[in-house]
């Protein structure tokens, strides 16, 4: 018996999030079903992040214990042969028996994709958010700078655990132009529920000139905090990487 870490890519459109639920398709449920077909007898896989319904991933990390004697490459192939077309195992590693992808992770990185166009584009809407009128990049960059460092993000999300801390440390937050598209990338030690989507929505309002950029600092530094209104749609959000100690 060995413990394996697998990096998953998935299109979250048809799923009610990563975490298994009583009703509805989930990434965890489909992955566990595929594992059962190749001899897995565990009760639950472990994951680095519980992505929301409709959110995608190119770097989700999962872990499970399995008695497998055929090598990492064949394990990946066996998994992919049994996973649905919108989920794929990209890599397989053997890890220590006490490794946990959530608690051992030192950072997680998300990207959010926005495009600015007067008319909707069905070929892009599955993986990005159309925002019109367009956003002013300078305003977005200023807003993102406020996010760096340790802050109480209670205005932008809730702790996954009841009564848990809402303080998080952001290591990187920036906006990059790509044609008529903007990409927001943020890396932090951990994230609150809906934190990235609320941050994107709030920054979009700043980028359109609807909200003063100083409101970002006020929401981070002032107490008590009230949850900001607005939640960017899930389809523009991707979990792109989980980093572990080397």
DAURTA-V437485 format. One record per residue. RES is the residue in one letter. SS is DSSP state (~ for helix, > for strand, _ for the rest). PSI is psi in whole degrees, -180 to 180 (NA if undefined). NEAR is the number of other ideal C-beta (glycine too) atoms within 12 Angstrom. Layout:
# DAURTA-V437485
RES&SS&PSI&NEAR ; RES&SS&PSI&NEAR
This chain:
# DAURTA-V437485
X&_&131&15 ; X&>&159&23 ; X&>&131&26 ; X&>&143&36 ; X&>&133&38 ; X&>&135&43 ; X&>&121&33 ; X&>&144&44 ; X&>&137&29 ; X&>&150&40 ; X&_&113&27 ; X&~&6&38 ; X&~&-44&28 ; X&~&14&21 ; X&_&151&34 ; X&_&45&25 ; X&_&-179&33 ; X&_&-48&38 ; X&_&136&31 ; X&_&138&24 ; X&_&166&16 ; X&_&-34&8 ; X&_&137&8 ; X&_&155&17 ; X&_&137&25 ; X&_&158&32 ; X&~&-42&45 ; X&~&-46&35 ; X&~&-44&26 ; X&~&-37&34 ; X&~&-43&41 ; X&~&-37&30 ; X&~&-42&21 ; X&~&-41&33 ; X&~&-39&37 ; X&~&-33&22 ; X&~&-19&18 ; X&_&19&29 ; X&_&2&20 ; X&_&135&28 ; X&_&16&16 ; X&_&174&22 ; X&_&-27&13 ; X&_&133&20 ; X&_&162&39 ; X&>&148&34 ; X&>&154&36 ; X&_&-28&37 ; X&_&145&42 ; X&_&85&34 ; X&_&149&43 ; X&_&167&37 ; X&_&128&26 ; X&_&-7&32 ; X&_&144&42 ; X&>&171&37 ; X&>&142&44 ; X&>&-2&27 ; X&>&34&33 ; X&>&136&46 ; X&>&126&43 ; X&>&160&51 ; X&>&145&37 ; X&>&159&40 ; X&>&136&27 ; X&>&139&32 ; X&_&101&17 ; X&_&127&27 ; X&_&15&13 ; X&_&11&17 ; X&_&158&14 ; X&~&-41&24 ; X&~&-42&15 ; X&~&-29&16 ; X&~&-44&31 ; X&~&-45&27 ; X&~&-41&19 ; X&~&-41&27 ; X&~&-49&39 ; X&~&-28&28 ; X&~&-22&17 ; X&~&-11&24 ; X&_&153&31 ; X&_&165&23 ; X&_&-22&14 ; X&_&12&21 ; X&>&137&37 ; X&>&139&28 ; X&>&123&37 ; X&>&-34&25 ; X&>&156&23 ; X&>&132&32 ; X&>&149&23 ; X&>&134&21 ; X&>&173&26 ; X&_&155&17 ; X&_&-24&14 ; X&_&9&12 ; X&_&137&25 ; X&_&120&23 ; X&_&-24&35 ; X&_&-51&28 ; X&_&-24&18 ; X&_&-13&23 ; X&>&140&31 ; X&>&-16&22 ; X&>&158&28 ; X&>&144&40 ; X&>&132&36 ; X&>&151&42 ; X&>&143&34 ; X&>&133&43 ; X&>&128&37 ; X&>&139&40 ; X&>&149&31 ; X&_&114&29 ; X&_&139&22 ; X&_&-29&12 ; X&_&139&12 ; X&_&152&16 ; X&_&102&18 ; X&_&-25&11 ; X&_&-14&11 ; X&_&-20&22 ; X&_&-17&21 ; X&_&-25&23 ; X&_&17&29 ; X&_&168&34 ; X&>&124&35 ; X&>&123&30 ; X&_&124&36 ; X&_&134&18 ; X&_&162&15 ; X&_&169&23 ; X&_&146&35 ; X&_&116&24 ; X&~&-40&25 ; X&~&-40&16 ; X&~&-41&29 ; X&~&-43&39 ; X&~&-39&25 ; X&~&-44&24 ; X&~&-42&39 ; X&~&-32&36 ; X&~&-33&22 ; X&_&-23&29 ; X&_&-20&42 ; X&_&142&23 ; X&>&-168&20 ; X&>&128&18 ; X&>&163&32 ; X&>&111&24 ; X&_&27&40 ; X&~&-26&28 ; X&~&-12&33 ; X&~&6&39 ; X&_&177&34 ; X&>&155&22 ; X&_&140&21 ; X&_&-23&21 ; X&_&135&13 ; X&_&126&8 ; X&_&6&8 ; X&_&164&16 ; X&_&145&20 ; X&_&12&29 ; X&>&129&23 ; X&>&157&36 ; X&>&121&23 ; X&>&124&34 ; X&>&-30&23 ; X&>&138&26 ; X&>&114&38 ; X&>&161&26 ; X&>&135&34 ; X&>&130&21 ; X&>&145&22 ; X&>&83&17 ; X&_&-127&15 ; X&_&14&21 ; X&>&148&27 ; X&>&139&35 ; X&>&121&32 ; X&>&125&44 ; X&>&132&31 ; X&>&135&41 ; X&>&135&31 ; X&>&167&35 ; X&_&-33&27 ; X&_&169&36 ; X&_&150&42 ; X&_&165&34 ; X&>&126&29 ; X&_&11&36 ; X&~&-49&42 ; X&~&-42&44 ; X&~&-35&36 ; X&~&-39&35 ; X&~&-42&42 ; X&~&-45&46 ; X&~&-43&35 ; X&~&-41&41 ; X&~&-33&44 ; X&~&-40&39 ; X&~&-38&30 ; X&~&-44&37 ; X&~&-26&35 ; X&_&-2&25 ; X&_&14&17 ; X&_&-22&20 ; X&_&137&25 ; X&_&136&18 ; X&_&-26&27 ; X&~&-18&16 ; X&~&-27&24 ; X&~&-49&34 ; X&~&-40&23 ; X&~&-40&20 ; X&~&-25&36 ; X&~&-34&33 ; X&~&-23&19 ; X&_&148&16 ; X&_&155&14 ; X&_&161&10 ; X&_&140&22 ; X&_&135&13 ; X&_&125&22 ; X&_&151&30 ; X&_&153&17 ; X&_&131&25 ; X&_&113&29 ; X&_&144&35 ; X&_&153&30 ; X&~&-27&34 ; X&~&-16&30 ; X&~&-4&36 ; X&>&134&43 ; X&>&131&36 ; X&>&113&41 ; X&>&-24&33 ; X&>&148&29 ; X&>&127&38 ; X&>&137&23 ; X&>&158&24 ; X&_&145&12 ; X&_&NA&5
